[in-house]
Amino acid sequence: MRFSIFTAIAMISFATARKCGTGEPSQGLIQASNAIMAASSNDFSIAKTRTPIRVPTYFHVLRSGLAEKEGNIPDSQLKAQVLLLLSSGINSLTRPRQLDVLNNDYEPAGISFVLKDTTRTTNSDWYHDQDESAMKKALRKGNYGTLNVYFQDLSGITLGYCYFPQPRPDKDIIRTDGCSVLSTTLPGGNTTNYNLGRTLTQ
């Protein structure tokens, strides 16, 4: 199962004051999701007996300058958003971990996220969610099973958006895949009532 199925449920807002920018799912995707839920009987404890899914994750910080108010998110907020394994020689499955919002929310399904790299790019157009194609062509990493998250200054009342999965993705679909998140919704951000890091997980 490709990770992108899980990106389809990301970016739901908590109140009508803010919104998710993702479009409506296709009927085929709804039917597939319903079939998965029916097969599991909504019992995520079953997932714990299966091989864990570890998702390589890349964070892309877009900014218009070097100040925090220009989108230059501090490392502390990024670390609070994803599970970071401590640097040690112990096996990665047994060594201590710092749990965060993203991993706590997906842990019952046997899914965890491993931050592979963080990029920081100063480009005012990309920061303001313009020229998405060029941005992702330059920044996206990994394959269709990799999560790429772009932290930006999104327009209007949008908290974030993702793209629904496709059964036979071509290279353009793979490049577009990922999640754009309003940078101020990370844990400790300044978007009141929406700064707990759950724009990415819900």
C-alpha positions as CSV (number, residue, x, y, z in Angstrom):
1,M,0.0,0.0,0.0
2,R,1.4,3.3,-1.0
3,F,1.7,6.0,1.7
4,S,-0.2,8.5,-0.4
5,I,-3.4,6.8,0.7
6,F,-2.8,8.3,4.1
7,T,-2.0,11.7,2.7
8,A,-5.6,11.7,1.4
9,I,-7.0,12.2,4.9
10,A,-4.5,14.9,5.9
11,M,-5.3,18.6,6.3
12,I,-8.8,18.7,7.9
13,S,-9.3,21.8,9.9
14,F,-10.9,22.0,13.4
15,A,-13.5,24.7,12.8
16,T,-15.2,26.6,10.0
17,A,-12.9,29.7,10.5
18,R,-10.2,27.8,8.7
19,K,-10.4,25.3,6.0
20,C,-8.7,22.4,4.2
21,G,-7.6,23.2,0.7
22,T,-7.8,19.7,-0.6
23,G,-10.5,19.0,-3.2
24,E,-13.2,16.4,-2.9
25,P,-12.1,12.7,-3.3
26,S,-13.3,10.7,-6.3
27,Q,-16.0,8.1,-5.9
28,G,-13.4,5.4,-6.6
29,L,-11.2,6.6,-3.7
30,I,-14.2,6.8,-1.4
31,Q,-15.1,3.2,-2.2
32,A,-11.5,2.0,-1.8
33,S,-11.2,3.7,1.6
34,N,-14.5,2.2,2.7
35,A,-13.3,-1.2,1.7
36,I,-10.1,-0.8,3.7
37,M,-12.1,0.3,6.8
38,A,-14.5,-2.6,6.5
39,A,-11.7,-5.1,6.1
40,S,-10.1,-3.9,9.3
41,S,-13.4,-3.5,11.2
42,N,-12.0,-0.2,12.4
43,D,-9.7,-2.2,14.7
44,F,-6.3,-0.6,14.4
45,S,-4.9,-3.1,16.9
46,I,-4.7,-5.5,14.0
47,A,-2.1,-3.3,12.5
48,K,0.3,-3.8,15.4
49,T,0.7,-7.5,14.5
50,R,1.8,-6.6,10.9
51,T,5.1,-5.3,9.7
52,P,5.3,-1.6,10.7
53,I,5.2,1.0,7.9
54,R,8.1,3.5,8.2
55,V,7.6,6.5,5.9
56,P,10.6,8.4,4.8
57,T,9.8,12.1,5.3
58,Y,11.3,15.3,3.9
59,F,10.5,18.8,5.2
60,H,10.8,21.7,2.8
61,V,10.8,25.1,4.5
62,L,9.9,27.9,2.1
63,R,10.7,31.4,3.2
64,S,10.9,35.0,1.8
65,G,13.8,35.9,4.1
66,L,15.8,34.7,7.1
67,A,13.5,36.0,9.8
68,E,10.9,33.7,11.5
69,K,8.1,36.1,10.4
70,E,9.3,35.5,6.8
71,G,8.7,31.8,7.1
72,N,12.1,30.7,8.5
73,I,10.6,28.2,10.9
74,P,12.9,27.3,13.9
75,D,14.2,23.8,14.1
76,S,12.4,23.3,17.4
77,Q,9.0,23.6,15.8
78,L,10.0,21.1,13.0
79,K,11.3,18.6,15.5
80,A,8.0,18.8,17.4
81,Q,6.2,17.8,14.2
82,V,8.0,14.5,13.4
83,L,9.5,11.6,15.3
84,L,13.2,11.9,15.6
85,L,15.3,8.8,16.5
86,L,18.1,9.6,18.9
87,S,21.6,9.1,17.6
88,S,23.0,6.0,19.1
89,G,24.3,2.6,18.0
90,I,21.2,0.8,19.3
91,N,18.9,-0.8,16.8
92,S,16.4,1.7,15.5
93,L,13.4,-0.4,16.6
94,T,14.5,-0.5,20.3
95,R,16.3,2.8,20.9
96,P,14.6,5.6,22.8
97,R,12.5,8.0,20.8
98,Q,11.0,11.4,21.1
99,L,7.3,11.0,20.2
100,D,5.6,13.9,18.5
101,V,2.2,14.8,17.1
102,L,2.6,13.1,13.7
103,N,3.8,9.8,15.1
104,N,1.4,9.8,18.0
105,D,-1.6,10.2,15.7
106,Y,-0.5,7.4,13.3
107,E,1.0,5.0,15.8
108,P,-2.3,3.0,16.3
109,A,-2.2,2.1,12.6
110,G,1.4,0.9,12.8
111,I,2.7,3.8,10.8
112,S,5.7,6.0,11.8
113,F,7.5,8.8,10.0
114,V,11.3,9.2,9.9
115,L,12.6,12.6,9.0
116,K,15.4,12.1,6.4
117,D,16.2,15.7,5.6
118,T,15.1,19.3,5.9
119,T,15.6,21.9,3.1
120,R,15.4,25.6,3.5
121,T,14.8,27.7,0.4
122,T,14.5,31.5,0.1
123,N,12.1,32.2,-2.7
124,S,9.2,34.6,-2.2
125,D,7.0,33.2,-4.9
126,W,7.3,29.6,-3.6
127,Y,6.8,30.8,0.0
128,H,3.5,32.4,-1.1
129,D,2.4,29.2,-2.9
130,Q,3.1,30.4,-6.4
131,D,4.7,28.4,-9.2
132,E,4.0,25.0,-7.5
133,S,5.3,23.0,-10.4
134,A,8.7,24.6,-10.5
135,M,9.0,24.4,-6.7
136,K,8.3,20.7,-6.5
137,K,10.4,19.9,-9.5
138,A,13.3,21.5,-7.7
139,L,12.7,20.3,-4.2
140,R,10.7,17.0,-4.1
141,K,12.7,13.9,-3.0
142,G,12.0,10.1,-3.0
143,N,9.3,8.1,-4.7
144,Y,5.5,7.8,-4.4
145,G,5.9,6.2,-1.0
146,T,7.8,9.2,0.4
147,L,6.1,12.0,2.2
148,N,7.2,15.5,1.2
149,V,5.9,18.4,3.3
150,Y,6.1,22.0,2.1
151,F,5.7,24.7,4.8
152,Q,4.5,27.9,3.2
153,D,2.4,31.0,3.6
154,L,-0.9,29.9,2.1
155,S,-3.5,32.3,0.9
156,G,-6.9,33.1,2.5
157,I,-8.1,30.9,5.3
158,T,-6.4,27.7,4.0
159,L,-4.6,25.6,6.5
160,G,-3.1,23.2,4.0
161,Y,-3.8,20.8,1.2
162,C,-2.7,17.4,-0.2
163,Y,-3.3,15.4,-3.4
164,F,-5.3,12.3,-3.4
165,P,-3.5,9.1,-4.5
166,Q,-3.7,7.7,-8.0
167,P,-3.5,4.0,-8.9
168,R,-1.0,4.3,-11.7
169,P,0.9,7.6,-11.1
170,D,3.0,9.0,-13.9
171,K,6.1,11.1,-13.1
172,D,4.1,14.4,-13.1
173,I,1.6,13.0,-10.5
174,I,4.5,11.7,-8.4
175,R,6.2,15.1,-8.5
176,T,3.0,16.9,-7.5
177,D,2.3,14.5,-4.6
178,G,2.8,15.8,-1.1
179,C,1.4,18.2,1.5
180,S,1.5,22.0,1.7
181,V,1.0,23.3,5.2
182,L,0.6,26.8,6.6
183,S,3.9,27.2,8.4
184,T,2.4,28.9,11.4
185,T,0.3,25.8,12.3
186,L,3.3,23.9,13.5
187,P,3.5,23.3,17.3
188,G,4.2,26.6,18.8
189,G,3.2,28.6,15.7
190,N,1.2,31.8,15.9
191,T,-2.0,30.7,14.2
192,T,-4.3,30.8,17.2
193,N,-6.3,27.6,17.7
194,Y,-4.5,25.9,14.9
195,N,-0.9,25.6,16.2
196,L,-0.8,22.1,17.6
197,G,0.7,20.5,14.5
198,R,-2.5,18.6,13.5
199,T,-3.0,20.3,10.2
200,L,-0.6,17.7,8.8
201,T,-2.1,14.7,10.6
202,Q,-5.8,15.2,10.3
